[in-house]
């Protein structure tokens, strides 16, 4: 390890400054992607749980899954992407999955298309039903597509192939096209002066306003909120303690004051790790000044884990205020009401957020006459990994090796340092339902050996839980060192290794990760 670190330090340089160019030197590209929301209804195994005190619990016969998928075309008929699913009907609230998609979309007649894909990933809720957590979901059907939206119906087979939770189904989906205007990763971390007289059509379009934020929420349970009885659903007790969550939210503005958003949380305090939620919704700034915004949001989604079994469908209205510290950075205070629809979990909420305001993809401000003077290219890498964790501590069985599927995003600060975010779900190893979300800081070397390789080191921490993994209330730390192989300017493969431990649990596991990533440059507009 010392030799690796020494080699990395030798290869690192301090040249992280960008240069200024004309916009004529930048070649932009449009990625026409899509957001797919789907709903899957499947039959559950006929199973009754019998506890040591003689009481029983019978599984609900049907489960409904809500899906949020982001798909990227590889050509005019083949696409890939990532999908996140959560239970919203039945008694599997807290079941979540993360996976990757590969699909075919072919025109049959005018607006009618054939659509088929296969989804592979990991996740779960009741570990007795999914065991390791691996999920395979092939499906096929018909889609009606326009330029503004699409919808369809499919027949599929949800198969947690490591367990007994599986079944065929009919699913429905709605798809919304979205466009990312970006550039090659080779142009990252540079500045390009905007020429307002440019006749290139690509540079005539307005930018898109967005917000990214890290959120810290505190839930104050009320009503009949109960835990899961530590595995005995007939022995539940009220939850009265404060619950602490950390999350991430992405907002995209539809008009000057209205935005759509997606939000994800994981609990790190108050209960044994395992509670998660994911929401999509609409928000509006009803008072908006240069430095202060007052907003309202309404979200709907899935939540659960470590609480009394319920469907998972959850609503989350909230109010708040933003204060802009700079043009790009802000802080937010918010409060709301977190309620299971048809279930027993409910809580008042309060929290704060650290916000980053973005304006990207164009040379015009979409909501003001202010002129864009410069485009700053921001390097982003999106990747998938297979992660192996050795001898992971599990509460009710011997230590075991776990296989996880991860989606990871690296966000460059400059040409040397970057921020990394990652979500990982187990799919093999007997800990189905285990997942973690982590953030960290990374540093990378210059390329070497004919610009084919580079090294990196990361220090990250976050929240983990579920699947019986002995992570305490969920806090984890994971340092990593690795190597990249650069196939092209945008595509790279990587391998890394490190150590993960939970300060308040008994996890202390070495890990090896293998994956690939695709890089691009976000076109950040500066006034």
N, C-alpha and C positions, 0 to 999 in steps of 0.2 A: 504493500500500500504506500509506503514512504517513497519508493522509487517512482510509482505512478504519479504521486503528487509533485515530486521534484520535476519530472518530465513535463507535467502540465505547466508548472510555474516558469520553466524555461521557454515554453512555447508561447506563453501569454505575452502580449504587448499592451501598451497603453494608448495605442492609436485608436480612439473611439469617436473621433470627430467626423461629422458629415461635411460634405462640400456642397456648393451652390451651383446649379445648372439651369439651363433654360428648359421650359416645359416641352420644347420640341425634342429634347433628348430622352423623354420618357414615353415608353410604349404601353398604353393601357390595354386592359382586357376585361370583358364582361363574363361573369360566371352566372349562368341562368339556373339557379337552384330552386328547390321547392320545400315547403314546410307541409308535412302531412299529419293530420290529426285523425286517429282511427279509434274505433271502439270494437272490442272483441268479447263475445259472450261464450263461455265454455262450461261444460259439465264438470263437476268435481267428483273425486272418488267417494264411494259410499263407505264412510269411515266414522266410527264412534270411538272417542277417547275415554278410557276408564282410568280413574286416578286411584291412588292408594287408599283414600278414605271411602271408596266405593261409589262416589259420584261419577257421572258421565257427561260428555259433551259430544253432540253429533254435528258433524260438519255440514254447513249449508250446501245444497245440491248444485248451486250455480255460482259462478264468479264472472264479473265483468272487468275487463282491463281497458284503461284509457292509454293511448299511445301518442307520443310526440316524436316525430321523425324528421330529420333534416337530410334530404337527398341531393346528390350532386351528379349531373350527367357526365358520363365518360365519353359518349358519342351520341348520335341521334336516336339510339335505341337501348343503350345500356347505362345503368346508373348504380351508384353506390351511396353509402351514407351511414348515419348512426341513428339509433332509436332508443327511446326511454319509455318504459311502460310502468303503470301503477294501477293497483286494484281500486275500483270505485263502486263495486256492487258485490254483495254476498257477505262473507265474514273474513275476508283475506286482507283487510286494510293493513297496510305496512308491507305488502308484497310489491317489490320494485324489481325491474330488470333493466339492464343496459346491454346493447348489442350493436352489431354492424349489419348493414343491409347490402345485398347485391340483387339487382332486379333488371327486368326487361320491360320496355314500354313500346309497343308497336301499334301504329295506326291500322284500323280495320276498315273504317268507312267514315269519311268526313271527321266529325268530332268524337267518334267512338274509337276507343283504344283497348287493346289487350294489355293487361298489366299483371306481372307475376314477379315475386321476389322471395328470397329466403333470408331469414333473420337468425343470426347466431349470437348468443350472448350468455350472460349469467345473471343470477338473482334468485329471489324467492321470498317467502313469508314463513309459513309453518315448515320448519326444516325437516320434519318427519315426512313431508310430501315431496320435497325436491332434493333431499340429500345433498349432493354436491352443488346443485344450483344451475347446471347447464341447461340452456333452453335452445331449441331449434324450432323455428316457425316458418315452414313453407306455405305459400298461399298464391292463389291465382284468381283473376276475375276480369271484370269490365270496368272501364273508366270513361266518363264523359268529360271532355276537356275543352276549355275556352282559354283566351289569353289572360283573363282575370281570375279564374278559379277552375277547379275540377272536383268531381266527386265520383265515387265508385262503390262497388260491392265485390267481395271476394270470398272464396271458400278456402279454408286453411286448416292446419292441424298444429295446435300448440302442444309441444312435447318437451317437458322437463325430463330429458332423457336419462338423467341420473337418479330419478325418483319415480313416483307413481302419479304425479299430477300431470294429466295430459288429456287431450280430446279434440275432435274435429269441431268446426265452428263456421258460422257465417259472420263476416265483419263488414263494417261500413267505414268509409273514410271521406274526408274533405281535404283538398290540397290547395295551397295558396302559393303561386309562383313568387319568387323573390330574386333580385339581382344584386350581385356584389360587383362593384367596379373597382378593380385593383390593378397591380402590376406584378412583374416577376420578383421573386425574393432577392435576386441579384441586385436590384435597385433599392434595397431596404436601407433606411437610416440616411437618406440623402434629402437635400432641399432643392426644389425646382421652382423657379420664378414664373409666375403666371403671366402669359401674354394675352391680354384681353382682346387682341386683334386676331387671335388664332382662328382659322377657318376649319380646323379639324372638328368634325361633328362630335367626336367622343368627348371633347373638352367643353362642349356647350351646355351640358346637362347640369342641373343643380345637385348640390351635395345632399347627403342624408344625415339627419341629426339623430344621435343615439346617446344612451347613457349606460355605463357599466358600473356596478356597485357591489361592494362587500357589505353584507348586512349582519348585524348582531341583534337578535330578538330575545325577549324574555317573556315567557308565557306564565300567566297567573291563573291556574285552573279554577273553575267554578262548577256549580251544578253537580251532576252525577258522574263526573270524570273519575275513572278508575284505572288501575294498572291491570296487568294480565294475570295477576295471582301467582307470579313467578312460575308460569307454566301450567297452573291449575286454574282454568277459567271459572270455576265455581268457588274460588277462594280469593276473589279480588278485594282490594282495599282502596279507599279514596286516595286520590292524588291531591295533596294540599301544598306541596312544596313548589317553589319557582323552578321552571324548566328553562334551560339556556340553549339557544340555537345559534349557529353560524351559517351563513348562506351567501349565495351569489344571485344577482339579478341583472338581466339585460333588458333595456327599454329601447324601442324604436318609435320615433315620432311619425304619426300619420298626418297630423296637421300641426299648426303652430303650438297648440296647447294640449293636444290629445296624443297618447302613446299606447302602444301594445307592449306587453312585457311577458317574460318567462322568469320564474323564480324557483330556486332549489335551496332547501335547508337540511341540515343534519344536527341532531341534538348532541351536546357534549357535557351537559350537567343536569342533574335532577333525577334521572332514571339510569338504569343500566343501559349502555349504548345500544342503539337499534332503531330509534324513532327517526323518520324522515318525512319530508313533504315536498311536493312539486306543484306549482301553480302556473296557470296562464291567465291573462286578464287584460283589462283596459284601465287606463288612468287619465286624469285630466288636471292640468294646472289651472285652478279657477282664480287665483291671484298670481300675477307674474310680473316681477320688476327686474331691474338689472342685477340685483344681488339676492333677492328673496323670492321664493315660490311657495305658495300654499297649494297642496294637491290632495286629491282623493283617488283611491284605487279600489277596484273590485276584482277579486281573483277567485277562480274555481279550479279544483284539482284533486290530488290524492294525498293522503297522509296516514300515518299509522306506524305501529311497532312499539312493543312494550306496554301497550294499553289494551283494554278489553276488546275482544274481536268485534269488528264492525266492517261496513262496506268499504270504507276508505274515502268516499266522496266528501270533500271538505270545501267550505267557502271561507273567504278571508277578505272582508272589507277593511279599509284602513284610511286614516287621515294623517297628514304630516306637513312639515315645513322644511324647505331646503335653504341653505345659506351658501352662496358661492364665495369661496375663498379666493380663487383666481378664475380666469376664463375657463380653465379646464378642470379644476378641482373644487369639490364642494363637500359639505357635511349635511346630514339630514336627521331629523328627529321624527318619529312616527309612532302611532298607536292604533290598535285595531281590535278585531274580534275574530278569533279562530274557532270555527264550529264545524263538527262533523254533521253532515246532512243525513238524518235518519239514525245517527249513532248517539253515543253518550259523551264523547269528548268535546269540551268547550273551554275556552280560556280568553281572558282579556290579554292584550299584548302591548308591549312598549319596546322601543329599541332605537338604534341609530345606525346610520350607514355612512360609508366613505364612498364618494361618487366621482366618476370621471366622465366629463362631457366631451363627446366627439362630434365632429362634423367632417364627413368623409365621402369620397367617391365623385366629387364634382368641383367646379370652379365658381359656383354661384351659391350664395346663401339662400336656402329655399324660403325663408320667412322674413327677410329684410333686404333692403337695397345695398347693404354693406358689401364691398367688393373683396373677393378672395385675392390675396397678394402672393401667396406661396402655397405649394403643396409639399408637405413633409411626409415621406414614405415611412411607414411603420411596419417593421418585419413581424410576421406572425407565422408560426408553424403549428399545423394541426396533425396529430398523429394517433395511431393505434398501437397498443403494446400487448404482448402476452407476458404476464408477470408470474414468476414462481417464488413463493415464500416457503422456506424450509422450517420444519419443526415448529409450527404455529401452535400456541397454547389454546386448547379448546376445553371448555368447562366440564363437559360430561363425557369426554373420551380422551384417549391418548393424543399427544401432540401429533400433528399431521402436516404433510406438505399441501399447500393450496395453490391452485392455478386461478389467476384472475385475468379478466379482459379489461383493459384500461383505454379511456379516451383522454388525450392530453393536449393542452394548448400552451405553447411558449410565446410570450409577448415580449419583444425586444425593448429594452430600455435604451440601449445604444448598441454599438457593434460588438460589445464585449459581454454586457450583462443582460439578463432577461428575467422576467417573472414567469413562473410555471404554475399551471393549475391542472388538476387531474381528478378524474372520477374512475374508480375501479370496482368491479363486482366479481365475486368468486363464481366459478363454474365447475370446478372439480376439487375434491378433497374433503367432502363431507361437512362443509360449512356453508351450505346454500343459504342465501340471505345476507351473508357478510358483504359489506361494502365500505369503502372509505373515500373521502374527498379531502384533498390536500392542496396547499399553496406553498410556494417557496421561491427562493432566489437562486439563479444559476449563473455560471460564468463559463465562457467557451473560449477555446484557443483559436489562433489563426489556422487556416488550412495548411496541410503539409503533405509530402509525398505526391507531387503533381496535383495539388489541390483536391485530392481524393478523400482525405481524412481530417478530422478535427477531434479534440478532446473536450470534455465538459465535466463540471462538478456542480452538484445541486445540494442545497440544504432546505428541507421542506418539513412542514408539520400540518396537522389537521385533525379530522374527526373520523373515527372508525367504529363499526359495531355490527351486530347481527350475527346469525349463524352459530351462536354459542362461543364465538371467539372471545377469549378472556382479555378484553381490552379495557376493563373497568368501565368508567363513564365515557370512554371513547377517544380521549386525546392521544395522539401518536406523533412521533418524530421519526423522520427518515432522511438521512444523508445518502447521496448516490454519486458514483463516479462512472463515466462511460466514454464511449468512442462512437463517432458518426462516420459512415461511409457515404459520400456524396455522389449519387448517380448522375444527377443533373444539378443545375442551379436551384431547382425547386424540390426535387425528390431526394430523400436520403433514408438510409437504413441505420439503425443504431442498436448497440448492445451496452448494457450497464449492469452494475451490481452495487449493493449497499446493505444497510442494516435498518430494520424497523423495530421500534420498541414503544411500548405504552407506559408512560410514567406512573399511571394509576392502575395498571393491570399487570398481567404476567406475560404479555407478548414481547419476545426478544428474538427476532427472526432475521436471518440473512435472506437476501433476495437477488434474483437474476431476472433481467428484463430484456426482451427482444422485440423490436418493432420497426415501423416506418413512419415517416412524416412528410407532409406536403407543405411547402412554404409559399407565401405570397406577401406582397407589400400593400397594406391598407393606405389609401390616399387621403391623409389627414389635411384638411384645409385650414390655413392660418390667415386671419384677416389683417 
